[in-house]
Amino acid sequence: MRLANFRSYVSAEIVTSGRPVVLAGPNGAGKTNLLEAISLLAPGRGLRGATLSEHTRKGPAPIGALWGVSATVNRGADSCEIGTGLEGTPGGTTRHVRLNGAPAQSSADLGELIQMAWLTPAMDRLFVESASGRRRFLDRLTLGFAPGHARASLRYEQAMRERARLLKYGPRDPAWLAGLEQQMAENGLAIIAERAAVISRLNSALAERRNAGAFPCAQLGLDGDADRMAAANGEGTPDAFREALERTRIRDAETGRTGFGPHVSDLLVRHTAKRTDARDCSTGEQKALLISIVLAQARQLSHMREGFAPILLLDEIVAHLDATRRAALFEEIVALGAQAWMTGTELSMFAPLSGHADIFEVAESRLTRISE
């Protein structure tokens, strides 16, 4: 992986063996910045959800220099060069995406080549904060199984924004609104169906293992008017979805927001053995549930893609995990053959991975390899 003018890095190049990667160093050393750079090689806005301009290095740099991230992705005998970055244009700046040196239409194209899942310290409160974070988590899981999910989401959001603009500023042309609502209906139902399929797949995988291993079994569900409509017999159609949007035009115009659709759905998670909602579990249990879900996704993707597991970005992953669960996590990652990028402040916490991972010390945005 290579990056330039990104966050705290003037430049960096990291060569790995394909095994798990450990990045150890003090807070502020630049570990999370590396994970964020990798996350931008997948569809979306990365693990921090930052704006494009926020990635540009704030320190001394050539005038007008913008950021870039690239990597070689190997799958067996096949390899692909992928890259993304911010470049200047006459109208300002724009993100570019390249596949094997050729321009791609959008970052959504990256989903066909690379699958990622990540956990960050900010997600430790995923189950007790707003539904938006849980939707993003679910959509990231969904992208691994359905790369087209990114395009459906983008089209849905574009139509929703245009509809909201028309409702607020006019003209409220019925035909124009109906056309936008039809686009929202078609893409919204695709989003709901893809999410539901992934939840069903993950629930089956989690139930199959039940309480085997050190991580608890979770049960996932969706909650939202649009989800219930889609699940009802005969009502999960574009016409029913479009009619629901048409009925809410006045309300949406008054509130300034669209109140119906997959963008307001919530992901529900329960601790199966305790029969308790995840939001009522302890901090350690909540993190263990998140890890359990991400590992279930990795196992399913590995089966589906003939042994190629997704890339896992696990920031400060050992926090709140006892020694038993740390060892179990490392064992499962090695068994999966997944390239998991893990960060932590204490190198000793990753001792079980000695000989099974590429280990780097990070200090002041510089990397030193300490194992082969």
C-alpha positions in Angstrom: 0.0 0.0 0.0 1.2 3.5 -0.8 -0.1 6.9 0.4 0.9 10.5 -0.1 0.0 13.7 1.7 -2.6 11.8 3.7 -3.5 13.0 7.2 -0.2 12.9 9.2 1.8 11.2 6.4 3.9 13.0 3.8 4.3 9.6 2.2 4.5 6.0 3.2 4.8 2.6 1.5 3.9 -0.6 3.3 4.8 -4.0 2.0 3.0 -6.9 3.6 2.9 -10.7 3.1 -0.9 -11.1 3.1 -0.9 -12.3 6.7 -2.6 -10.3 9.5 -0.9 -6.9 10.2 -0.2 -5.4 13.6 0.4 -1.7 14.0 1.6 -0.9 17.5 2.4 2.5 18.9 1.3 5.3 21.2 -1.8 7.3 20.7 -1.4 9.9 18.0 1.3 7.9 16.2 -0.7 7.7 13.0 -2.1 4.1 13.3 -5.7 5.0 12.7 -4.7 7.2 9.8 -3.3 4.2 8.0 -6.5 2.2 8.6 -8.5 5.1 7.3 -6.4 5.3 4.1 -7.0 1.6 3.5 -10.8 2.0 4.1 -10.9 4.6 1.3 -10.0 1.8 -1.2 -13.6 0.4 -0.6 -16.8 2.2 -1.6 -17.9 5.0 0.6 -16.4 7.7 2.8 -14.1 5.5 4.9 -14.1 4.4 8.5 -14.3 8.0 9.9 -16.9 9.2 7.4 -14.8 12.4 6.9 -15.1 14.8 4.0 -12.6 14.5 1.2 -10.7 17.7 2.1 -10.2 16.5 5.7 -7.8 13.8 4.5 -5.3 16.3 3.1 -2.2 16.7 5.2 -2.2 19.9 7.2 1.5 20.2 7.6 4.1 21.5 5.1 3.5 20.2 1.6 3.9 21.3 -1.9 1.4 24.0 -2.9 -1.8 22.5 -4.1 -0.7 19.0 -3.2 -3.7 16.7 -2.5 -3.9 13.2 -1.1 -3.7 9.8 -2.7 -3.9 6.1 -1.7 -3.1 3.1 -3.8 -2.6 -0.6 -3.4 -2.0 -3.9 -5.1 -4.8 -6.4 -4.4 -3.8 -10.0 -4.8 -6.2 -12.9 -5.1 -4.4 -16.1 -5.8 -2.7 -15.7 -9.2 -4.7 -12.5 -10.0 -3.7 -9.0 -9.0 -5.2 -5.6 -9.5 -3.9 -2.1 -9.0 -6.5 0.2 -7.3 -6.2 3.8 -6.2 -8.2 6.8 -5.1 -7.4 10.4 -4.2 -8.3 14.0 -4.4 -7.3 15.9 -7.4 -7.7 19.6 -8.5 -10.0 20.5 -11.4 -10.9 23.9 -12.9 -14.1 23.9 -10.8 -12.4 22.9 -7.5 -11.5 19.4 -6.3 -12.9 16.0 -7.0 -12.2 12.4 -5.9 -10.8 10.1 -8.6 -10.8 6.3 -8.6 -8.5 4.2 -10.8 -8.5 0.5 -11.5 -5.4 -0.8 -13.2 -4.5 2.7 -14.2 -7.9 3.4 -15.9 -10.5 5.8 -14.5 -13.5 4.2 -12.8 -16.9 5.8 -12.8 -17.1 6.0 -9.0 -15.9 4.5 -5.8 -18.8 2.0 -6.0 -16.7 0.1 -8.6 -14.2 -0.8 -5.9 -16.8 -3.0 -4.3 -16.5 -5.5 -7.1 -12.8 -6.0 -6.3 -12.4 -5.6 -2.6 -14.5 -6.3 0.5 -13.9 -4.7 3.9 -15.3 -4.6 7.3 -14.1 -2.5 10.2 -14.5 -1.9 13.9 -13.3 1.3 15.6 -13.4 2.6 19.2 -16.2 5.0 18.2 -18.3 1.9 17.4 -18.1 0.6 21.0 -21.2 2.7 21.6 -22.9 1.6 18.4 -25.8 -0.1 20.2 -26.7 2.9 22.5 -26.4 5.8 20.1 -28.4 6.9 17.1 -29.7 4.5 14.4 -27.6 6.1 11.7 -24.4 4.4 12.9 -26.1 1.0 13.0 -27.4 1.5 9.4 -23.9 2.4 8.2 -22.5 -0.7 10.0 -25.2 -2.9 8.3 -24.6 -1.3 4.9 -20.9 -2.0 5.2 -21.6 -5.6 5.9 -24.1 -5.7 3.0 -21.5 -4.3 0.6 -19.4 -7.4 1.1 -22.2 -9.6 -0.2 -23.8 -7.2 -2.7 -21.4 -4.7 -4.3 -24.4 -3.2 -6.2 -25.7 -2.0 -2.9 -23.5 1.1 -3.1 -25.1 2.1 -6.4 -28.6 1.5 -5.2 -27.9 3.6 -2.1 -26.4 6.4 -4.2 -29.3 6.5 -6.6 -31.8 6.4 -3.7 -30.1 9.3 -1.9 -29.8 11.4 -5.0 -33.5 11.0 -5.8 -34.4 11.7 -2.1 -32.4 14.9 -2.0 -34.0 16.2 -5.3 -37.5 15.3 -4.0 -36.8 17.2 -0.7 -35.5 20.2 -2.7 -38.7 20.3 -4.8 -40.9 20.0 -1.8 -39.1 22.8 -0.1 -38.5 25.3 -2.9 -40.8 24.0 -5.7 -42.1 23.7 -8.3 -44.1 20.8 -6.8 -44.8 19.3 -10.2 -46.7 16.0 -9.6 -45.2 14.2 -12.5 -41.7 15.3 -11.5 -42.2 14.2 -7.9 -43.8 10.9 -9.1 -40.7 10.2 -11.2 -38.3 10.8 -8.3 -40.5 8.7 -5.9 -40.5 5.9 -8.5 -36.6 6.0 -8.4 -36.7 6.0 -4.6 -39.1 3.1 -4.6 -37.1 0.9 -7.0 -33.8 1.5 -5.3 -35.2 1.6 -1.8 -36.7 -1.8 -2.2 -33.4 -3.1 -3.5 -31.6 -1.7 -0.4 -34.2 -3.3 1.9 -34.0 -6.7 0.1 -30.2 -6.7 0.2 -30.1 -5.8 3.9 -32.6 -8.5 4.7 -30.7 -11.1 2.8 -27.5 -10.3 4.6 -29.3 -10.4 8.0 -30.8 -13.8 7.2 -27.4 -15.1 6.1 -25.6 -13.8 9.2 -28.3 -15.1 11.5 -28.0 -18.5 10.0 -24.2 -18.4 10.4 -24.4 -17.1 14.0 -27.0 -19.7 15.0 -25.0 -22.5 13.5 -22.1 -21.7 15.9 -24.4 -20.7 18.8 -22.1 -20.4 21.8 -19.1 -22.2 20.3 -15.9 -20.2 20.8 -15.3 -17.1 23.0 -17.7 -14.7 21.3 -21.5 -14.6 22.0 -24.2 -15.5 19.5 -26.1 -12.4 18.2 -29.5 -12.2 16.5 -30.1 -9.4 14.0 -33.2 -7.8 12.8 -34.6 -4.7 10.9 -37.0 -2.2 12.3 -38.7 0.4 10.1 -42.0 1.2 8.3 -40.5 0.5 4.9 -39.0 -2.8 6.1 -42.4 -4.0 7.5 -44.1 -2.9 4.3 -41.6 -4.8 2.2 -42.0 -7.9 4.3 -45.8 -7.9 4.2 -47.4 -10.2 1.6 -48.1 -8.4 -1.6 -47.1 -4.9 -0.4 -43.4 -5.0 -1.0 -43.7 -3.5 -4.5 -42.5 -0.3 -6.1 -46.1 0.9 -6.4 -46.8 0.5 -2.7 -43.5 2.2 -1.8 -44.2 5.1 -4.2 -47.7 5.5 -2.9 -46.4 5.7 0.6 -44.1 8.5 -0.4 -46.8 10.3 -2.2 -49.0 10.2 0.9 -46.2 11.8 3.0 -45.4 14.8 0.7 -47.1 17.4 2.8 -45.6 16.1 6.1 -42.1 15.8 4.5 -42.4 19.4 3.1 -43.3 20.7 6.6 -40.6 18.8 8.5 -37.9 19.2 5.8 -37.0 15.5 5.9 -38.2 12.3 4.3 -39.8 10.2 7.0 -40.4 6.9 5.1 -37.8 4.7 3.6 -34.7 2.5 4.3 -32.7 5.6 5.3 -34.7 5.7 8.7 -34.5 1.9 9.4 -32.7 0.6 12.4 -30.6 -2.5 13.0 -31.7 -4.5 16.0 -29.3 -6.8 17.8 -29.9 -9.2 20.7 -27.5 -11.3 22.8 -29.1 -14.7 22.1 -27.9 -16.6 25.2 -28.9 -13.7 27.6 -32.1 -12.9 25.6 -31.1 -9.3 26.1 -31.0 -6.4 23.6 -27.4 -5.4 22.8 -28.0 -1.9 24.1 -28.6 -3.3 27.6 -25.4 -5.4 27.6 -22.1 -4.3 29.2 -19.5 -2.5 27.2 -17.4 -5.6 26.9 -20.4 -7.7 25.8 -21.3 -5.1 23.2 -17.8 -5.2 21.7 -17.9 -9.0 21.8 -21.2 -9.0 19.9 -19.8 -6.7 17.3 -16.7 -8.9 16.8 -19.0 -12.0 16.6 -21.0 -10.3 13.8 -17.9 -9.2 11.8 -16.3 -12.7 12.1 -19.6 -14.3 10.9 -19.5 -12.0 7.9 -15.8 -12.9 7.2 -16.6 -16.6 7.4 -19.5 -16.3 5.1 -17.6 -14.2 2.5 -14.7 -16.6 2.7 -17.1 -19.6 1.9 -18.8 -17.6 -0.9 -15.6 -16.4 -2.5 -13.7 -19.7 -2.4 -11.5 -19.0 0.6 -10.9 -15.2 0.0 -11.9 -13.5 3.2 -12.5 -9.7 3.4 -10.0 -7.3 4.7 -10.7 -6.5 8.3 -9.7 -3.1 9.9 -9.7 -3.5 13.6 -8.7 -0.3 15.4 -7.7 -0.6 19.1 -9.4 -4.0 18.9 -7.9 -5.5 22.1 -9.4 -2.8 24.3 -12.2 -4.3 26.6 -11.1 -7.9 25.6 -9.7 -10.3 28.2 -6.8 -12.6 27.4 -9.1 -15.5 26.4 -11.1 -13.4 23.9 -7.9 -11.8 22.5 -6.4 -15.3 21.9 -9.7 -16.5 20.4 -9.9 -13.5 18.0 -6.3 -14.0 16.8 -6.9 -17.7 16.3 -10.0 -17.1 14.2 -8.3 -14.5 12.1 -5.4 -16.7 11.4 -7.7 -19.7 10.6 -9.7 -17.6 8.2 -6.6 -16.5 6.3 -7.9 -12.9 6.6 -5.7 -9.9 6.3 -6.7 -8.1 9.4 -5.1 -4.8 10.2 -5.1 -4.4 13.9 -3.9 -1.5 16.0 -3.0 -1.2 19.7 -0.8 0.8 22.1 0.7 -2.3 23.7 2.7 -4.6 21.5 2.6 -7.3 24.2 -1.2 -7.7 23.7 -0.4 -9.2 20.3 2.1 -11.7 21.5 0.0 -14.7 20.4 0.4 -13.5 16.8 4.2 -13.7 16.8 5.3 -15.6 13.7 1.8 -15.4 12.2 1.6 -11.6 11.4 3.5 -8.7 9.9 4.2 -6.5 12.9 5.2 -2.8 12.7 5.9 -0.2 15.3 4.4 3.2 14.5 5.9 6.5 15.8 5.4 10.0 14.5 3.8 8.6 11.3 6.8 6.4 10.6 6.7 2.6 10.4 9.4 0.2 11.5 9.0 -3.5 10.7 9.9 -5.6 13.7 8.9 -9.1 12.4 9.0 -11.0 9.1 
